Amino acid sequence: MWNEILEIVRGGSWADDFLISISKTFMGFMIALIVGVPVGYMMGRAGYWKAFFHDGVVGAGSIPGIVYAIIALVIFGIGFQGPILAVGLISMPFIALNVAEGLEGVDRDLLSMSTAFGRSDRQALRHILIPSIMPFAFAGVRLSFAIAWKVEALTEVFGSSNGVGFQIRFAFQGFSIAGVLAWTLMFIALLLLIERGLAIVERWLFRWRTWEQAA
Amino acid sequence: MSAATMSRQPGFANSSIGRALRSSWGARVTSYVAFVVAWQIVGASFFRVPTPWETLDFIWREVSGGDHGGVRPGQFWEHFSATVPRFAIGISVAFVIGVVVGLLIGSFSFVRALLSDVLLVFLALPAIIWAFLTVMWFGLGWEAPVYTVILSAAPFVAVNVAQGVRAVSPELRRMSDAFGVPRNRRIRSMLLPAITGYLFTGLRFAVIIGWNAVLLAEWFGAVDGVGWRARLWYDAARYKGFVGWAIIFIVFIFLLDGLVLSPLQRRAFRWRASPSSDLKAEVGAVDTESFTNTAIGL
């Protein structure tokens, strides 16, 4: 297995596969943020939308990953869009849920003060609501990263012609246990590395939120 | 003004329908209708995507043993009854292993030091890897699905149980040391109440993860079972069969989760102060300290 890893590393094309998989995951997250933040906002602000999205968001956690791969495969066939869609679908509920919860924690006094001093709704959104939501949206991304990265690879196993998942599938079809293990080990190493990296970035981005730790 | 006079006023029917639509039940029903409409639109615009009606028709034929247009008859029960024992055996073994390992990790700090990194890697391993490895080790048959379920689900049970053991308050533990409380009483009144909720959370995760695992393993390494059947329709490029089975997979796990697991989990946790958000509580994340607790092992 170690020889296999050495061979893969020396081959040089592994970086391409990982880069492709990471960029697909990243694009999936972008879609999830674009859809998930407004959905979470609506859920946090209005009881109607909370009830509307409730079943979908809560149920999404128990849908088997293979179903996401199937959906991606049926809609896009074999191509680069499938994994992006799968990542977007799986991380969207995490983000929406976190944003909805974040809104519940918004400082009501700040909101009523901004109304009292005649600030417009847009200003309140820009300076109070969005800064309060973003840490939660980011936490949603970080929490869903592990699961999204797995589903991305799974979707590539089912229908892709590049990326980590495709390489794992390729090794499996060549009946190479060492190959599967080697790619998996690199896959896990990157998962743990990015997970730690995201935690550091999160702390740095939202370091102004010291008031929360103090409280 | 009494209710009787109100009901005679024109527009009452409208407003009551309007109120029903705006109620939370109305919102839920509307969301399902919106989902079906969205599916219909996607089905009409992508040629591979079957419409809801086609899919429903397929599921009915498959379940009732009807005719699939001269190819072969529906075989739902045959494959379902092949999968369920594999799933059940895998979950049971995974649960037992997970509880034992979790108790050890939670109770002894040297075991925790020894196993925590191993556990982290196991949690990060996607089920598909276990499916591939077990298929290569055991070949096609019942072994690959069963072992895939055990290997993917057990770590999540272990993590939850270990968390439960560590949730026992150290003050209580020290106090029972000081007052010489006997071991079996400690287990009964201190440890068990603390870990029951975590046990059920672990079981729920195991079932959700195990279901995905058994499907993947059957897809790649079985000659019968629901996962294999879904693959058959994929290989035959009959997309309504493929999507129909995906719907069956979802319905099965929703029924199991909604009717059995979630109520059990809620019952087990009812003695605790209610968590800050009902949504989070329903998703079943106990503590979101690290991703290991929330990342369901797909």
Interface residues (C-beta under 8 A of the other chain):
Chain A: G47 Y48 W49 K50 A51 F52 F53 H54 D55 G56 V57 V58 G59 G61 S62 I63 P64 G65 I66 V67 I70 I71 L73 V74 I75 G77 I90 F94 L97 A100 E101 E104 R142 L143 S144 F145 A146 I147 K150 V151 A153 L154 V157 G165 I168 F172 F175 I177 V180 L181 T184 F187 I188 L191 L192 E195
Chain B: R22 S24 W25 A27 R28 T30 S31 Y32 F35 V42 F46 R48 V49 L120 V121 A124 L125 P126 A127 I128 I129 F132 L133 V135 M136 W137 I208 W211 N212 L215 L216 W219 F220 G227 A230 Y234 Y239 F242 V243 A246 F249 I250 I253 F254 D257 S276 S277 L279 K280 E282 V283 G284 T288 F291 T294 A295 I296 G297 L298
